[in-house]
Amino acid sequence: MSLPLPPLRTHDPAAFGRVALLLGGTSSERAVSLDSGRNVLEALRARGIDAQPVDGIAALREGLLQQRFDRVFNILHGGEGENGVLQGLLQAFGIPYTGSGVLGSALTMDKIRTKQVWIAAGLPTPRFVRLAPGADLRAAALKLGLPVFVKPSCEGSSVGVARAQAEADIAAAEAVARAYGGEMLMEEMVVGDELTVGILGDLALPSIRIVPKGGWYDYAAKYVAEDTQYLCPGLDGAEEDAIRALALAAFRAAGAGGWGRVDVMRARADGRLLLLEVNTAPGMTSHSLVPKAARQVGVGFEELCWRILEQTLAPSAGGTP
């Protein structure tokens, strides 16, 4: 598949100065972040970039106070790496960084409010219910209509997600809600194809259709299993054009920028495309999807990391509010 990739802005690794590769942290996605970070660090250094790993925001803050870094490549998944806290800190220090700014990060970390913005913008998303802490999950499920997914509003990587396909499954979903304690999203379960679209600057990469052997793309299927199939592009012709246009519109409507990933369901019954969520710091592991899509258009992992970091050189690219 051929897409109009812009030319590289620079071929000089010195143009980036000293780069902090932010990884790890304390969120539930720490292990994935460490894996992603190792891969990105190796890619940046292979291209001659002066990149240093920094584990967590507290360590980064100390490095910034000591003026050790000129820019930040953020691969801190979840928590304060994606909810606007890190982005606000870096803007206060005047340090350019990869990915979305404060607004896009904070909004897309909250699945419920992202969906509310999409609805206001006329973009399609599955029906849902907001569950406040202690809400009657059983009553909500029966009102929305089974089957449903129940998941924390502000977690990623399929952490803490439960399915309730019948009334007998609701107790397990209630246990998940009690374990997290915070606001939960209950969403209708769309029967169909799960797809994702990587975003790189102003370009929507080819879609990927995910076919897990177990029928559900959970944490294990994402990061552990070797039998999950990834079909890229995931759709053909006009449908592929439509999902890429929808993903880019959803990304922009949510205030996101730089790079990221938009997850979409295609309903089997009528072919409708329905938006699920945005990830503003996607995984960069051996199983991750943005690198797979980039390879489809001839961009290898090292070049992908370079192109993401290049966005910090452009005033209108990633790292803007």
C-alpha beads as a LAMMPS data file, in Angstrom:
LAMMPS data file: protein, C-alpha beads

321 atoms
320 bonds

1 atom types
1 bond types

-500.0 500.0 xlo xhi
-500.0 500.0 ylo yhi
-500.0 500.0 zlo zhi

Masses

1 110.0

Atoms # bond

1 1 1 0.000 0.000 0.000
2 1 1 1.356 3.420 -0.960
3 1 1 0.676 6.564 1.068
4 1 1 2.092 10.091 0.574
5 1 1 4.668 10.132 3.361
6 1 1 6.270 13.544 3.880
7 1 1 10.058 13.761 3.472
8 1 1 12.163 13.589 6.621
9 1 1 12.794 17.003 8.153
10 1 1 16.381 16.214 9.043
11 1 1 18.952 13.482 8.589
12 1 1 21.183 14.804 11.367
13 1 1 20.770 13.031 14.740
14 1 1 22.449 15.990 16.449
15 1 1 19.384 18.091 15.588
16 1 1 17.530 16.384 18.446
17 1 1 20.106 17.177 21.124
18 1 1 19.771 15.165 24.333
19 1 1 16.636 13.036 24.358
20 1 1 14.973 11.625 27.457
21 1 1 13.243 8.350 26.645
22 1 1 10.503 8.292 29.277
23 1 1 9.335 4.785 30.173
24 1 1 8.215 2.581 33.060
25 1 1 6.404 4.623 35.657
26 1 1 3.928 3.311 38.201
27 1 1 0.741 2.632 36.209
28 1 1 -0.776 -0.787 35.558
29 1 1 0.904 -0.639 32.136
30 1 1 4.472 -0.412 33.510
31 1 1 5.606 -3.757 32.076
32 1 1 4.398 -2.888 28.575
33 1 1 6.007 0.550 28.815
34 1 1 9.374 -0.943 29.769
35 1 1 9.179 -3.308 26.798
36 1 1 8.200 -0.493 24.420
37 1 1 10.896 1.746 25.842
38 1 1 13.682 -0.780 25.317
39 1 1 12.720 -1.094 21.666
40 1 1 12.493 2.651 21.058
41 1 1 15.765 3.323 22.885
42 1 1 17.582 0.778 20.729
43 1 1 16.076 2.277 17.555
44 1 1 17.007 5.861 18.453
45 1 1 20.555 4.939 19.401
46 1 1 20.944 2.881 16.220
47 1 1 20.324 6.122 14.321
48 1 1 22.938 7.993 16.328
49 1 1 20.555 9.895 18.601
50 1 1 21.745 10.758 22.113
51 1 1 18.881 9.102 23.989
52 1 1 18.830 8.164 27.676
53 1 1 16.180 6.054 29.454
54 1 1 14.330 7.742 32.303
55 1 1 12.038 5.666 34.518
56 1 1 9.029 7.679 35.618
57 1 1 8.036 11.314 35.939
58 1 1 9.849 11.985 39.238
59 1 1 13.180 10.972 37.698
60 1 1 12.416 13.037 34.603
61 1 1 11.652 16.098 36.694
62 1 1 15.043 15.814 38.396
63 1 1 16.728 15.549 35.013
64 1 1 14.884 18.626 33.764
65 1 1 15.868 20.622 36.842
66 1 1 19.481 19.695 36.092
67 1 1 18.953 20.740 32.433
68 1 1 20.069 17.334 31.179
69 1 1 17.541 17.006 28.340
70 1 1 16.438 18.978 25.293
71 1 1 13.318 16.968 24.422
72 1 1 11.316 13.945 25.533
73 1 1 10.187 10.845 23.700
74 1 1 7.206 9.736 25.783
75 1 1 6.522 6.019 25.876
76 1 1 5.047 6.076 29.384
77 1 1 1.820 4.138 28.870
78 1 1 -1.218 4.903 30.997
79 1 1 -1.559 7.000 34.139
80 1 1 0.326 10.274 34.287
81 1 1 2.114 9.534 31.021
82 1 1 -1.121 9.890 29.060
83 1 1 -3.538 11.892 31.203
84 1 1 -2.066 15.373 30.721
85 1 1 0.060 15.520 33.892
86 1 1 3.345 14.838 32.095
87 1 1 2.392 17.111 29.236
88 1 1 1.641 19.995 31.596
89 1 1 4.966 19.503 33.358
90 1 1 6.898 19.549 30.093
91 1 1 5.087 22.625 28.840
92 1 1 5.913 24.392 32.109
93 1 1 9.584 23.564 31.506
94 1 1 9.348 24.555 27.840
95 1 1 10.550 21.120 26.722
96 1 1 9.210 19.699 23.432
97 1 1 7.807 16.191 23.576
98 1 1 6.227 13.534 21.404
99 1 1 2.518 12.894 21.195
100 1 1 -0.561 14.828 22.193
101 1 1 -0.657 17.931 24.349
102 1 1 -2.447 18.488 27.649
103 1 1 -6.001 18.628 26.298
104 1 1 -5.740 15.697 23.894
105 1 1 -3.979 13.537 26.460
106 1 1 -6.384 14.267 29.304
107 1 1 -9.494 13.857 27.187
108 1 1 -8.568 10.638 25.390
109 1 1 -7.447 9.018 28.654
110 1 1 -11.094 9.314 29.714
111 1 1 -13.085 6.954 27.488
112 1 1 -16.472 8.286 28.578
113 1 1 -15.771 11.929 27.869
114 1 1 -14.047 11.086 24.599
115 1 1 -17.233 9.352 23.495
116 1 1 -19.276 12.376 24.568
117 1 1 -17.109 14.609 22.365
118 1 1 -17.464 12.218 19.433
119 1 1 -21.241 12.167 19.810
120 1 1 -21.285 15.986 19.863
121 1 1 -19.191 15.967 16.676
122 1 1 -21.557 13.507 14.991
123 1 1 -19.060 10.644 14.997
124 1 1 -20.303 7.065 15.567
125 1 1 -19.561 5.125 18.750
126 1 1 -21.280 2.170 20.487
127 1 1 -24.044 2.911 23.003
128 1 1 -22.761 3.206 26.555
129 1 1 -23.600 3.970 30.158
130 1 1 -21.459 5.825 32.683
131 1 1 -21.197 3.965 35.988
132 1 1 -20.340 6.056 39.024
133 1 1 -18.599 4.240 41.900
134 1 1 -21.141 2.006 43.630
135 1 1 -23.651 2.154 40.767
136 1 1 -26.065 -0.728 40.234
137 1 1 -24.199 -2.544 37.491
138 1 1 -26.849 -5.242 37.057
139 1 1 -29.634 -2.727 36.484
140 1 1 -27.473 -0.790 34.022
141 1 1 -26.588 -3.930 32.056
142 1 1 -30.195 -5.003 31.750
143 1 1 -31.239 -1.499 30.675
144 1 1 -28.457 -1.147 28.083
145 1 1 -29.016 -4.718 26.917
146 1 1 -26.678 -7.687 27.113
147 1 1 -24.022 -8.461 25.996
148 1 1 -21.832 -5.627 27.293
149 1 1 -18.245 -4.758 28.129
150 1 1 -17.406 -3.184 31.484
151 1 1 -14.083 -1.378 31.823
152 1 1 -12.449 1.401 33.815
153 1 1 -12.944 4.746 32.119
154 1 1 -9.265 5.654 32.484
155 1 1 -7.220 2.494 31.894
156 1 1 -5.625 1.012 28.781
157 1 1 -4.135 -2.197 27.363
158 1 1 -7.393 -4.055 28.132
159 1 1 -6.555 -3.810 31.832
160 1 1 -9.554 -4.584 34.037
161 1 1 -11.998 -5.322 31.229
162 1 1 -14.891 -7.732 31.850
163 1 1 -17.489 -9.173 29.494
164 1 1 -21.057 -9.905 30.456
165 1 1 -22.710 -11.941 27.732
166 1 1 -25.528 -13.192 29.962
167 1 1 -26.949 -12.374 33.389
168 1 1 -24.771 -15.069 34.926
169 1 1 -21.667 -13.068 33.913
170 1 1 -22.706 -9.862 35.669
171 1 1 -21.272 -10.935 39.026
172 1 1 -17.773 -11.189 37.523
173 1 1 -18.161 -7.714 35.997
174 1 1 -19.267 -6.382 39.390
175 1 1 -16.064 -7.818 40.896
176 1 1 -13.986 -5.909 38.333
177 1 1 -15.837 -2.698 39.157
178 1 1 -15.279 -3.172 42.892
179 1 1 -11.566 -3.881 42.344
180 1 1 -11.025 -0.589 40.507
181 1 1 -13.388 1.497 42.568
182 1 1 -13.524 4.426 40.162
183 1 1 -15.769 5.462 37.322
184 1 1 -16.557 2.638 34.896
185 1 1 -17.737 2.526 31.302
186 1 1 -20.377 0.000 30.283
187 1 1 -20.521 -0.338 26.511
188 1 1 -22.653 -2.467 24.218
189 1 1 -20.719 -5.382 22.781
190 1 1 -20.521 -4.923 19.023
191 1 1 -20.358 -8.232 17.173
192 1 1 -17.985 -7.882 14.266
193 1 1 -14.420 -7.089 13.302
194 1 1 -12.002 -5.289 15.616
195 1 1 -9.757 -2.868 13.759
196 1 1 -7.230 -0.221 14.615
197 1 1 -5.758 2.705 12.688
198 1 1 -2.390 4.232 13.504
199 1 1 -1.998 7.985 13.143
200 1 1 1.334 9.562 12.206
201 1 1 1.104 13.331 11.977
202 1 1 -1.614 14.137 9.440
203 1 1 -1.548 10.642 7.982
204 1 1 -3.812 7.726 8.853
205 1 1 -1.844 4.518 8.334
206 1 1 -3.418 1.377 6.839
207 1 1 -5.952 -0.248 9.125
208 1 1 -5.229 -3.528 10.876
209 1 1 -7.904 -6.148 11.430
210 1 1 -7.231 -8.167 14.572
211 1 1 -8.221 -11.816 14.673
212 1 1 -7.416 -13.338 18.087
213 1 1 -7.555 -17.111 18.277
214 1 1 -9.634 -16.951 21.435
215 1 1 -12.200 -14.598 19.935
216 1 1 -11.399 -11.682 22.259
217 1 1 -8.467 -9.279 21.974
218 1 1 -7.563 -9.154 25.679
219 1 1 -4.244 -8.372 27.412
220 1 1 -2.812 -11.835 26.695
221 1 1 -3.756 -11.678 23.016
222 1 1 -2.142 -8.234 22.743
223 1 1 1.163 -8.859 24.471
224 1 1 1.693 -12.587 25.025
225 1 1 -0.021 -14.800 22.457
226 1 1 1.772 -15.663 19.239
227 1 1 -1.333 -16.906 17.403
228 1 1 -3.214 -13.604 17.059
229 1 1 -3.575 -12.688 13.367
230 1 1 -3.056 -9.132 12.128
231 1 1 -4.424 -8.420 8.648
232 1 1 -3.139 -5.189 7.104
233 1 1 -4.826 -3.443 5.487
234 1 1 -7.820 -4.661 7.405
235 1 1 -10.386 -3.575 4.816
236 1 1 -10.484 -3.035 1.064
237 1 1 -11.254 -0.209 -1.316
238 1 1 -13.832 2.343 -0.188
239 1 1 -14.194 0.710 3.229
240 1 1 -10.479 1.129 3.899
241 1 1 -10.651 4.768 2.822
242 1 1 -13.670 5.278 5.102
243 1 1 -12.094 3.805 8.231
244 1 1 -8.899 5.807 7.775
245 1 1 -10.871 9.037 7.295
246 1 1 -13.046 8.271 10.335
247 1 1 -10.022 7.509 12.524
248 1 1 -8.293 10.746 11.578
249 1 1 -11.476 12.750 12.211
250 1 1 -11.908 11.069 15.615
251 1 1 -8.278 11.720 16.537
252 1 1 -8.572 15.402 15.700
253 1 1 -11.995 15.827 17.342
254 1 1 -10.527 14.529 20.608
255 1 1 -7.745 17.118 20.488
256 1 1 -5.043 14.509 19.910
257 1 1 -1.936 15.201 17.863
258 1 1 1.496 13.956 16.847
259 1 1 0.916 10.229 16.701
260 1 1 -1.383 7.653 18.210
261 1 1 -3.900 4.952 17.446
262 1 1 -7.671 4.823 17.074
263 1 1 -9.576 1.592 17.775
264 1 1 -12.704 0.852 15.758
265 1 1 -15.329 -1.892 15.514
266 1 1 -17.001 -2.886 12.239
267 1 1 -20.442 -4.309 12.944
268 1 1 -20.969 -7.629 11.212
269 1 1 -24.696 -7.067 10.780
270 1 1 -24.568 -3.878 8.717
271 1 1 -20.914 -2.882 8.239
272 1 1 -21.157 0.225 10.424
273 1 1 -17.862 1.595 11.759
274 1 1 -18.015 2.469 15.469
275 1 1 -15.269 4.278 17.381
276 1 1 -13.996 2.726 20.623
277 1 1 -11.089 4.798 21.951
278 1 1 -7.863 6.694 21.258
279 1 1 -4.417 5.742 22.518
280 1 1 -1.990 8.676 22.594
281 1 1 1.094 6.656 23.573
282 1 1 0.615 3.321 21.794
283 1 1 2.717 0.272 22.444
284 1 1 5.980 -0.200 20.597
285 1 1 6.545 -3.853 21.493
286 1 1 7.050 -6.802 19.147
287 1 1 3.271 -7.301 19.160
288 1 1 2.316 -3.638 18.746
289 1 1 0.129 -2.356 15.959
290 1 1 1.433 1.047 14.878
291 1 1 4.809 -0.455 13.839
292 1 1 2.961 -3.177 11.896
293 1 1 0.935 -0.579 9.975
294 1 1 3.997 1.576 9.333
295 1 1 5.840 -1.388 7.809
296 1 1 2.954 -1.776 5.373
297 1 1 3.881 1.606 3.842
298 1 1 7.616 0.957 3.891
299 1 1 8.491 2.601 7.208
300 1 1 10.651 0.370 9.417
301 1 1 10.786 0.599 13.183
302 1 1 13.867 2.836 13.333
303 1 1 12.420 5.256 10.796
304 1 1 9.085 5.267 12.620
305 1 1 10.772 6.280 15.871
306 1 1 12.737 8.950 14.000
307 1 1 9.579 10.337 12.387
308 1 1 7.788 10.457 15.749
309 1 1 10.697 12.291 17.355
310 1 1 10.923 14.651 14.373
311 1 1 7.496 15.976 15.271
312 1 1 9.081 17.701 18.269
313 1 1 11.115 19.850 15.843
314 1 1 7.999 21.273 14.195
315 1 1 6.151 24.092 15.986
316 1 1 2.732 22.769 14.884
317 1 1 3.314 19.060 15.559
318 1 1 3.105 16.959 18.719
319 1 1 3.549 18.487 22.147
320 1 1 1.004 21.252 21.642
321 1 1 -2.031 21.967 23.809

Bonds

1 1 1 2
2 1 2 3
3 1 3 4
4 1 4 5
5 1 5 6
6 1 6 7
7 1 7 8
8 1 8 9
9 1 9 10
10 1 10 11
11 1 11 12
12 1 12 13
13 1 13 14
14 1 14 15
15 1 15 16
16 1 16 17
17 1 17 18
18 1 18 19
19 1 19 20
20 1 20 21
21 1 21 22
22 1 22 23
23 1 23 24
24 1 24 25
25 1 25 26
26 1 26 27
27 1 27 28
28 1 28 29
29 1 29 30
30 1 30 31
31 1 31 32
32 1 32 33
33 1 33 34
34 1 34 35
35 1 35 36
36 1 36 37
37 1 37 38
38 1 38 39
39 1 39 40
40 1 40 41
41 1 41 42
42 1 42 43
43 1 43 44
44 1 44 45
45 1 45 46
46 1 46 47
47 1 47 48
48 1 48 49
49 1 49 50
50 1 50 51
51 1 51 52
52 1 52 53
53 1 53 54
54 1 54 55
55 1 55 56
56 1 56 57
57 1 57 58
58 1 58 59
59 1 59 60
60 1 60 61
61 1 61 62
62 1 62 63
63 1 63 64
64 1 64 65
65 1 65 66
66 1 66 67
67 1 67 68
68 1 68 69
69 1 69 70
70 1 70 71
71 1 71 72
72 1 72 73
73 1 73 74
74 1 74 75
75 1 75 76
76 1 76 77
77 1 77 78
78 1 78 79
79 1 79 80
80 1 80 81
81 1 81 82
82 1 82 83
83 1 83 84
84 1 84 85
85 1 85 86
86 1 86 87
87 1 87 88
88 1 88 89
89 1 89 90
90 1 90 91
91 1 91 92
92 1 92 93
93 1 93 94
94 1 94 95
95 1 95 96
96 1 96 97
97 1 97 98
98 1 98 99
99 1 99 100
100 1 100 101
101 1 101 102
102 1 102 103
103 1 103 104
104 1 104 105
105 1 105 106
106 1 106 107
107 1 107 108
108 1 108 109
109 1 109 110
110 1 110 111
111 1 111 112
112 1 112 113
113 1 113 114
114 1 114 115
115 1 115 116
116 1 116 117
117 1 117 118
118 1 118 119
119 1 119 120
120 1 120 121
121 1 121 122
122 1 122 123
123 1 123 124
124 1 124 125
125 1 125 126
126 1 126 127
127 1 127 128
128 1 128 129
129 1 129 130
130 1 130 131
131 1 131 132
132 1 132 133
133 1 133 134
134 1 134 135
135 1 135 136
136 1 136 137
137 1 137 138
138 1 138 139
139 1 139 140
140 1 140 141
141 1 141 142
142 1 142 143
143 1 143 144
144 1 144 145
145 1 145 146
146 1 146 147
147 1 147 148
148 1 148 149
149 1 149 150
150 1 150 151
151 1 151 152
152 1 152 153
153 1 153 154
154 1 154 155
155 1 155 156
156 1 156 157
157 1 157 158
158 1 158 159
159 1 159 160
160 1 160 161
161 1 161 162
162 1 162 163
163 1 163 164
164 1 164 165
165 1 165 166
166 1 166 167
167 1 167 168
168 1 168 169
169 1 169 170
170 1 170 171
171 1 171 172
172 1 172 173
173 1 173 174
174 1 174 175
175 1 175 176
176 1 176 177
177 1 177 178
178 1 178 179
179 1 179 180
180 1 180 181
181 1 181 182
182 1 182 183
183 1 183 184
184 1 184 185
185 1 185 186
186 1 186 187
187 1 187 188
188 1 188 189
189 1 189 190
190 1 190 191
191 1 191 192
192 1 192 193
193 1 193 194
194 1 194 195
195 1 195 196
196 1 196 197
197 1 197 198
198 1 198 199
199 1 199 200
200 1 200 201
201 1 201 202
202 1 202 203
203 1 203 204
204 1 204 205
205 1 205 206
206 1 206 207
207 1 207 208
208 1 208 209
209 1 209 210
210 1 210 211
211 1 211 212
212 1 212 213
213 1 213 214
214 1 214 215
215 1 215 216
216 1 216 217
217 1 217 218
218 1 218 219
219 1 219 220
220 1 220 221
221 1 221 222
222 1 222 223
223 1 223 224
224 1 224 225
225 1 225 226
226 1 226 227
227 1 227 228
228 1 228 229
229 1 229 230
230 1 230 231
231 1 231 232
232 1 232 233
233 1 233 234
234 1 234 235
235 1 235 236
236 1 236 237
237 1 237 238
238 1 238 239
239 1 239 240
240 1 240 241
241 1 241 242
242 1 242 243
243 1 243 244
244 1 244 245
245 1 245 246
246 1 246 247
247 1 247 248
248 1 248 249
249 1 249 250
250 1 250 251
251 1 251 252
252 1 252 253
253 1 253 254
254 1 254 255
255 1 255 256
256 1 256 257
257 1 257 258
258 1 258 259
259 1 259 260
260 1 260 261
261 1 261 262
262 1 262 263
263 1 263 264
264 1 264 265
265 1 265 266
266 1 266 267
267 1 267 268
268 1 268 269
269 1 269 270
270 1 270 271
271 1 271 272
272 1 272 273
273 1 273 274
274 1 274 275
275 1 275 276
276 1 276 277
277 1 277 278
278 1 278 279
279 1 279 280
280 1 280 281
281 1 281 282
282 1 282 283
283 1 283 284
284 1 284 285
285 1 285 286
286 1 286 287
287 1 287 288
288 1 288 289
289 1 289 290
290 1 290 291
291 1 291 292
292 1 292 293
293 1 293 294
294 1 294 295
295 1 295 296
296 1 296 297
297 1 297 298
298 1 298 299
299 1 299 300
300 1 300 301
301 1 301 302
302 1 302 303
303 1 303 304
304 1 304 305
305 1 305 306
306 1 306 307
307 1 307 308
308 1 308 309
309 1 309 310
310 1 310 311
311 1 311 312
312 1 312 313
313 1 313 314
314 1 314 315
315 1 315 316
316 1 316 317
317 1 317 318
318 1 318 319
319 1 319 320
320 1 320 321
